[in-house]
Amino acid sequence: MTLSAASVSFGLEGPVLHRAARLPVETLVIGRPAAEAAEILPRIFNICRAAQGTAARLALGLSATADPAAEVIRDHVLKLCIMLPRSFGWPLIAIPAAPSSLVGPDGLPRNISDIAGWKSPLAACAQAIMDTFEAGQAVSGRLPAPPHPLAEGAFENSAAGRQSHHPLLQAIEAQYGRGPLWRYCGLVADLEAALHDQLEKPEAAGDTASVPAARGRYALRLTQADGLVTAIFRRTPTDHMLSPDGALLQSLRSLPLRLRHQADRIIALHDPCIPVSVAEDGHA
């Protein structure tokens, strides 16, 4: 079953994740004809519809025509121009006609020292993050990528993780750790990769499909018999992120007490696909 929401409280031993009721996705899909289930699944959720629809169709052996990369570009632009500025209290950035203008004419810088001269409307945001969080603050460890699409546990399945080979992200990780600046610039690097058609492609093996999505890689298994869906299993980037030793709780554990008020912003940078709130009183 799919998690609907969560909250984080800060106790004496650090942040604790409280899981809300789960969505009964299985009851909405199991027993339906394959083509009908493929249409219903992306409608259940209000984000990553192209990725979920593509995964459903591939897992059921149907042709897929949606372009997940276009959805990734759109979602990244909205996150960089609207959602993150709102979370951090920055001025909103006008959504450009050409998303490449967010990356800048020379592309994402390759060195931390070049961020100050980065010709992008995002440069001030990156600098604000550098000014707020010092090295080692709100960082996660060097989690591995999932070994297979449906792997359970704490893995780095994110836009930044997907671009961790970028020279700027490697430099940031070496100096600051995998913290707020790494995740922010990773989002920009992922936008740049999507604009250059450099994201990995959807894959299918039997009844299991995995598809690039804005938050990482989304995986889905749908089994069927006599044309009807018999079982469903989903694994999302948020599942990996919200694991007990996942990237979000690791980052919140390394957030100093004096910066506890930044917890909502750390959550926004991790970008879970469900609402995750902060309960300061220690109760969910």
N, C-alpha and C positions, 0 to 999 in steps of 0.2 A: 504494500500500500504506500501511497505517496504522501510525504509530510506536507501539511498545509501551512504551518507557521511555527515559529519558535521564539524564545526569548532568552536573554542572557542576564544572569544576576551575578554580582560580585560578592563572594563570601570570604571567610578568613583564609581559605585555601586557594583563592583565585576565582576566575570566572567559571560559571556552571551553565550548561545549556539545558533548557527546559523545552521539551518537544510538545507541541499542541496535537490535537486530534489529526488523524490522517484522512486523506481524501480516498473514498472507496472507488478508485479508478477501475479496479477489476470488475465490479458489478456493472459498470457502464459499457464494458467492452466484451467480456467473455460471453460467448454464445451468439455473438453477432456475425454476420457474413464478413469476410475479410475486407472487401472494398468499403463496406459501411464502417467497420472499425477504423480503417485508415482515415476516413473522413471525420470521425468523431474525436479521435485522440487529440489532434491539435486544437480542437475547439474547446476542450476541457480547460486548457491553460491559456493565459493571456500573454505569454511571452514565448519566444523561440518557436513560433508556430511552423515556420518553414522547416526548421531542423527536425521537429517532432513529426511533422507530416512526412518528410522524406524518409526518416528512420522507419516509420510505420509501414510505408509502402514497400521499402526494400526488405524489411523483415518478413513481410507477407508475400514476397515474390512478385510485387506489382511494379510497374514502371513509375519512376519518380521524375517530375519535371521542375519542381521548385528549386530555387538557387539559394542554398543556405548562406553563401558568401555575401549575397546582397543583403540578407537579413543581418549578418554580422556587421557589415558596414553601417547600416542604418542604426542598429542598436548602439554601436560604439559612438557614433556621432551624437546621438541623444544623451548618452551617458556623459560624454566629455563636455558638451555644450550646455546641458540643462540639469541633469540629475546630480552630478558631482558638485557643480557650482552651488546648487541649492543646499546640498548637504553641508558644504563647507562655509556657506555664507559669502561666496564670491559673487561678483557680477555675472549674470548669465552671458553666454557667448552666442552671438547670432549664428544660427545654423547656416553654413555656407552652401552656395549652389554647387561648388566643387569640394567634396570632402577632403581632397588632397591638400587643400589650403591649411587644414588643421595640422598636417604633418610638416608643412613648410616647403619652400621651393628647393631646399637642399636636403630634405628628408630629416628624419629623427637624428639628433646628434649622436656621435659615437663615443664622446667623452663627457664626463660630468662637468668639466670646466667649460664646455661649449653650451651648456643649457642657458647661461646668462645671455648669450648672443643668438639664441635660437629664434629664427624668424617665423614665429607661430603665435597665434592668439593664446595658445596653451602654455607658453613659456612662463607667464606670471603665475599660473597655477602650480606648475612644477616647482618654481622657486618658493612659493608659499609653503609647500609641503617640506621642502628642504629647511626652511626657516623654523618650522614647527616641530619636526621630529629629528632628534639626533640619531647618530649611529647606534644600532642595537635596540631602538625603541619600536614597539609594535611590529616585531619581526617574527616570522615563522622559520623553522629549520629548512634545510634543503631536502624537502620531501621529493621522492621519486615520482615519475609519471606512472599512471596505472599500467600494470603489466599486460592487462587485457581489458577489453571494453567494459565488462561487467564486474570488474574487480571491486571488492568491498574493502573499505579501510581509509586510512589517511594518505591521500595522494595529492600531488600538485597538478590538478586538472583545472587550469585557468587560462585566461588569455595571456597573462604574463608568463606562466609556465610554458605555454606553447612557444613563446618567443625568448625563452631564457638564454638562447645562444647569441642573441643580439649583443654586439660589443658594449652598448650603453648599459644594458641590463646586467651584463657580466661585471662591468665596472661598478655599478651601483651596489650589486650584491657583495662585491669585495670590500667596499668602503662602508656601506650602511647596513647591509643584510637585506633579506627579502622582506622589506617593510613597505611603508606607504609610498615612498618614491619609486621603488621597484615595481609595485603593482600599478601605479599611475602610468609610468612610462611604458610598462608592458602592455597596457591597453592601447596606447598610441602606436607601439610597435606592431601590435596585432592589426590595428586599422591599416597601417601601411602595408602589411603583408596581404591583407584582404584586397586592398586596392590594386595590388600587383598580381592578384590571382595566385598567391603563394601559400594559401591555406591548404592543409591536407584535404583530400577528397572523401566523400562518403564511401563507406565500405560495407559490404554485406557478406556474411558467411552462414549459409543455411538459414535458420530462423532468427539470426541475430544481426543487427545493423548498428553502426556507429557513425555519427555525423558531426562535423564541426559546427559549434554553436557559439554565440557571443561569449558565454561564460566558460567555455572549455569544450570538451567532447562529450556528446550525449549518446548513450547506448540504450538499445531496446531489444528485447527478445519477445517475439510473439509466436506462439505455437498454434497450429490449426489442424483440424480434422474434418473431412467432408465439407471444406469450404467455410467452416465456422471457427472462430477464435476459441481456443481452449485454455490458454494461459498467457499472462503478460508479466514481464519483469523489466523494470526501468532502472537505469543508473545514471544519475545526473552529476554535473560538477558540484552542485550544492551538497549532494550526498557525501562526496569526498571532503569538501570543505568543512562540513559540520560534524565530521567524525570526532570522537572524544579527543584524539590527538591530532586533529586536522589543523589546517592552516589558520582558520579563524580563531579558535581558542588559543592556539600557540601565540598568535599575534596579540591577543588581548591579555595573555599572561605576562607578556613583556612590555605592557603599557604601564609606565610609571603612575603611581597614585595621583600625582599632580596633573596628569594628563587624562585621568579617567573620564573627564567630560568629552574627550575626543572619541569615545568608544563607538558612538553612532557613525562617525566618519570613517573609522576603521572598518566597520561593517559595510558601509557604502562602497569602500574601495574593493572589498572582497566580492561584493555584488551577488549575494545569494538570490536565488530565483523565487524565494518565498519571503514573506515579511519576517524580519528578525528584529525584535525590539530589545531595549535595555531596561531591566528592572532593578533600579538602584537599591531597593529596600531588601533585596535578597529573596524575593518571592516572585514566582512566574506570574 
